[in-house]
């Protein structure tokens, strides 16, 4: 079974589901995604019990659930086998249990995707937010923004604000972005760059340009719940690829190849550098393997480099290795500058960039010229680079302090701590913990929020910049004492 060795542990009583139901759902997901193809034999009861650290009766119960829902068939003296797709499909449609809900097509939007977005605004009201998704306000530089706006507010410039701007985006900003990309090793002329209303809008423009309802899309899992929800709402079939389990920081290539063969997805949306929530970055070897699969299966890769300003210039990026042939590069400035300046961009092959301009015109006509000109000034004069260097230095110190607090509390990082986020294991269902912590004034990010299919998780994302309060770690330890040894 793909990725069985790295399956997260089952959690007794998590999210109101039994171990039997959780195990059945785990197999159901793989069956519906065709990672377990028709005719495949499920592990023996003994082997499955050992692998998932449950009793044999739990495995038997899970297999019975799968059989009742038409996903598997029992063969005397031989075991349980995945039913043929033609027979399983109507049974899934009739079933109402965990297996039927595991991976429908298209995947339903995660119920907490918008709640996660709303939490960003709740955190601004003074709530303690170790799970926050952005830098704290006092880490940003309001004076920098004011000076940039004054610089571009001459009477001559203001006269140009009375008409629509260039549909592709401000020419000066696109030239500055071209130079910035060159620093990252990504060669893209201004004509290959399209500005957008934030990086999320850039991802949406690419998806609406290249996809149609019903198309399959690969995504990192764990990953950004808002992206899962956005694609699902657009009618896409969201296919998760496990991420962050190996030493190379990349996706599970065996699962990725199986999904490519079974579903022929059009797009793979991924965060190569400082992945959210794991903090992993692709190794050069992993990046080359991903590009090899993309070439073999005619796959377009959308590389979301949202955290570029917090990462080293020399970090491995797919767009750099690929030369923007099969990749589309997306980034923005909300994480380093301010969330309110909704400026993002995409860089793509010339023909695709033109198509993206057409899609942008249908949605927003143009983008805010005054803000784009102010951003261009910050890039050209080096102000943004110097600000980013100060933030990274401060973040390095905050990360070191948070690492110490995590280890003193007795918890472990699942992946090496890097960038803005840490991915930690606290040993119990973090979704249940998050409700109690929220009542006490602590906004957290439980692992369940970062899965395309809702499931219990003992993992939690912490923001190194906002998780430095020892009181939080003391309270977390009281609610979820770490395992001995």
N, C-alpha and C positions, 0 to 999 in steps of 0.2 A: 504494500500500500504506500503510495508516494508520501514522503515526509513523515512516515509513522514514527521514526526515531526522534523527531523533534516536536511531536504533538504536545500541547500544554496539558498539565494534569487535569483530570476531572475533579470537580469540587463538590463535596456532599452538600445537598440542599441549596446550591447556588441558584439565584434567580428563580426560585420556586420550582426547579426541575430536579428529578432524581438522577442518580448516577446512570441508571438504565436509560432514561430519556436522553441524557447528554451523550452517551455512547452511541445510541441509535442515530441521533442527529449528526454526529461526526461522520458516521458511515454514509448516511443519506446524502450529505453534502458531496462527498466524493463520488457517489453513484450518479447523482444528477449532473455533476460537472464532467462525468465520464472519465474521472481519474481512476475509477474502478469500472472497467468497461463491461458490457454484457458478457456473461459467461465466466467472469472472474470469480475465483473461489475466495471467500472470506477466510481470515485466519481461523485456525482451530480454536475451540473454546478455551483450552488451556493456554495457548500462545497469546490469545487476545487478553486474557485475564492477567497474564504476566506483564504484557506490554503496557497495559493501562493501569496496572496495580489495583485491580478490582477483583471481586469474587467471581467464580465460575457462574453462579446463579445470575449475577448482574449481566454477564455476557449473554447467557441464554435468553434472559428477558429482553435485551436489546435486539438480538437476532429475531426473536418472536415479533417484536414491534415492527421491524423492517419487513418481515414476511407478511404481517397483517396489512401493511400499507402497500404491498405489491412490489416492493423493491428487490426482494431476494426470494429464492425458492430453496427449500430443504430437500436434499437428496439422501435417502437412507444409506448409512455406512460411508458416506462421502463428504457430507458437510453442507454448508450454505453457499449458494452461488447467486451472483447478480442476475436478475431476470433479463430477458431480451427487452430492449427499449420499447418495442411496440406493445408488449404486454404490461410493462411497468407504468407507462404514461397514463392510461386511464385510471389505474389504481391510485396513482399519486393524486390525480385530480379529485378522486372521491375521498381520499384520506384527509383527516383534519389534525393529525398529530404532529410531533416534532419533525418527522421525516418529510412530511408534506410541506412544512414551512421552511425547510433547511435551505433550499436554493432554488426558488421558483425562477421562471424566466418570463419577463425581466425581474430582477431582484427588487423587492420592495425597498423603498428608502428607509434607512435606519431611523427609528422613531426619535432618536435623540440628536440627529444631525443639526436641526435648527436650535435645539436646546444648547448644544455646544457653542453655537454662534452667540446665542443670547448670553451665555455665561461670560463671554468677553466683556459685554457691557455691564453685567452685574459686578465684575471685578473692578470696574472703574469707580464703583460707588464706595470704595473703602474696604471691601471684603478682602480677607487674606486669601491669596490665590496661588498656592504652590503648583496648581495644575494649569495656570494661565498659558495661553498660546503666543503671547507677544512679550516684548520687553516692557518693563515698568515705565511709566510716564517720565519719572525723574531720571531715566537713563537717556532720554531723547533730548534734543536741543531745539527748543522753540525759537531761540534767538537766531539760529541758523536759518530757519524757515522764513522768519521776518526779513532778514537781510536779503535773502534770495528774491523774495517778492518785491521788495523795494527796488532791487537792481533791475528788474524787468518791467517796472511800472512807469516808464517814461511816457510822455504824451504821444510820441511816435508809435511806441509799442501798443499803447492802449487803443489807438485808432484801429489796429488790426483785430482787436477783440470784438469788433462790431459785426463781424461776418464769420461764417463757418470756417474752420481751419481745414488743413489738408486731411483728407480721409485716412491717409496712412499714418498721420501724426505729425507733430512739429518737425520740420526738416532739421533744425539745429539739434533737437533732442535725438533724432535718429542717427545723426552723424556722431554725436557724443556716445551713444550706445554702441555704435559700431566700433569705436575705439576701445570702449570698456570690454567688449567681447574679445577683441584682439588680445587684451591683457590676459584673458582666460584661455587663450589658445583657440578660440572659436572665430573663424573667418566668416564674416557676414557684412556685406555692404549695406549702406542705408536703405537701398531699395528692397532688401530682404527683411526689413524690420517694420513691424506694424505695432503702434502703441495701442493700449487698451485701458479700460477702467479697472486697473488692478490685475494681478496675476490670475485670479479666479476667472475674470472675464476673458483673459487670453486663453485659458484652458477651455472655456465654453465656446469661444470663437472657433478654435481648432476642431472641437468635437462636432459642432454644428456644420462645419465645412466638410468634414470627412466621413461622418457617420449618418446612418439612417436608423429609425426605430427598429429594434430587433437585432441590430449588429452586436457582435460580441466585443468586449473590451477587457483587456487584462489590466489589473491594478495591483499595487503592492498591498500585502496584508501582513502585519497591521499597516494601516495607512490613515489618510485624512477622511474622516466620516463625511464631511461636506462634499468631497469629490464623489464618493460612492453614491450619496443621495442625489447629487446633481445628474449623474449619468443615468441612474435608475429612473428618475423623474422624466428624463428625455426618452425613455423607452429602450435603453440599452441593456444588454445582458452583461452584468458585471461578474467577471471571473477573477477571483483572488489568487494571487501567487504569493506563497509564503516568503517573507523577507526578514533578514537580520538574524537568521539562525546559524549561518556558517561564519567561518573566520574571514571570508572574503567580503562580507558586508553586502552581498548581492542577493538576487532572488534565487529560489530553489529551481535550478535549471531543469531538473527532471520533471517537476510539476509543470513548469512553463512549457516545456516541449510537448508534454502530454496534452495540455490545453490547446496548444497551437494545432496539433494534429486533429484533435477531436472537434474543435469549434471554429477554426480558421478566423480568429479575431482580426479586426482591422487595425486596432490601436493598442498600444501599451503605454499607460500613463504611469510614470515612475519619478521618484526623487532620488537622484544618483548621489547627491552630496548632502550630508547631514540630514538624513532621512527622518521624517516625523512619523512615529514617535521614538524610534530606536536610536537615532543619532548616528547610524552607520553610514559609511561612504563606500562606494564601489571601489574595489581594487582594479588595477588595469586588466588583470587576467579575467575577472568576472565581467568587466565591461566588454572585452573582446568576445566572450562567449555569448553575451546577450546580443551583440551586433551580428554574430554569426547566425544565430537563430532567426533574427529579424530578416536577414538576407535570404535565408532558406525558405521562409514562410511568408514572404512579401508583407512584412509587418512594418507599420510606421510607429516610431517611438516618440512620445511627447515627454521631454525631459523638463521637469519642474524644478528650477534652481532657485526657489524662494529664499533660501538661506545663504545665497552666494556671498553676501557681504560679511557673513560670520565665518566663512570658510577660507582656507588657503587658496591663493590663485592657482597653485599647481595641482589642486585636487583633480582626480580623474573625472572627466565629463564625457558622456556619450557623444554629444554634438561636436566636441573637439576631435575625437577619434574618427567619427563618421563624416565630418565635413559637411554636415547638414544635407546629407543625401536621403537618409531614411529617418532622420531625426528632426524634430521641431523643438526649439529651445524656448522656454518660457521663464520669465522672472518678474520681479516687482520690487517695490521699495517700502512697503508697509511695515516690514519687520525691522528695518534699520532707520527709517526716516520718521514716518508717522503713519498710522493706519488711516488717517483722514485724507491724505493725498492719494487718491485712488489712481495710481499710475502704474501700469504694468506694460509688458511688451512680449511679442513673440518674434523669433527669427526663424525663417523657413526657406526652403528652396524658392527661387524667384517665382515660378508659376504658382506654387501653393500660396505664397505671400499675397499675390494678386487676388486669389480666390478668397483669402481671409479678409482682405479689404472689403470685398463685396458683402461678406457675411457681417462684418462690423457695421457697414452702412445700413443694413437692415435692422440692426439693433440699437445703435447709438448715434448714427450719422457721423459724428466726429468725437474727438476727445477734448478735454479742457486745455486750450492753448496756453493761458497764463501759467497754469501750474506746470505744464510741460516745459515752458521756457524757463521757469525758475529752476526746475530740476536740471535742465541742460546747463545752466550757469553753475550749479553746485558740482556737477560732474567736470565741467571744463576747468574750473578754478581749483579743483582738488579738495574742496571743502568737504564733500561727502566722503571721500577716501580718508581724510584725517579724522573725521567724526567716527567712521567705522573702525579705524585703528584704536581709538580710545575705547569704544564699546567692547571690542574683542579683548583688549587688555583687562577691562573690568570684568568681563564674563569669565575669563580664565581664572581670576581670583575667586569669583562666586562659585564656579564649578568645583574648585578645590575645597572650599568650605562645605559645600553641599555633599560632596563625596565623603568627607569626614563624618558629617552628621548621619548619612545613610549607614555607614559601616558601624558607627557607634551605636546606632539603633538596632543593629543586628541583621540588616537586610542586605540583599546582594543586587548588583547590576546584572541584567541579563545580557547586555551588550556593553562594550567599552564606552564610558562616558565621554561624549564629544559634543561640541556645539552648544545649542541652547537647551536641549532636552536630555533627560535621563530616563531609562526604561528599567524599572525595578520590580522585583518579585517580593511581595509582602506576605505570601503564603495563605491568603484567604480571599474570598470574592470581593474585589475592590468596588464593585458596583454597590453592594450592600454597605460597605464602609463609607462610600461617598455620601450616601444619604444622611448618615449620622454626623459625619464631619461637616456637611453643609449646614445642618441645624446648629452646629457649634461655631459657624462662621468661617469654615475652611472650604474653599472651592478647589476640588481635585479633578483629575482627569483619569477615570478608571479605564482599565484595558478594554472593556467591552465596547467603548466608544470608537475604537480603532479597528473594528472588524466589520467586514461587509455583511456578514451574517451574525446576528446577535448571539453571543455565547458568554457563559461565565468566564471570568479571567482573574487570576491572582496578580496580574501585572498592573502597574500604574505609571503614567507619565508624569514626571516632575520637571518644572522649569527651574533651571539652576539659578536664574536671576531672582526668583520669587520664593524659593524653597529654603531660605537660609535661617529661618526662625526655629531655634531649638524646641520651642513649645510645640510646634507641629509634629516633630519627630517623637517627642515624648508622648503626645496624645495618640499618635498612630501606633506606637509600641504598646500602649495600654489596651487599645482596641484589638490589635492583632499581634500578640507576642510572637517573635520570631522562633522558628523551630530550634531546639537545642542542638548544639554541635554544628 
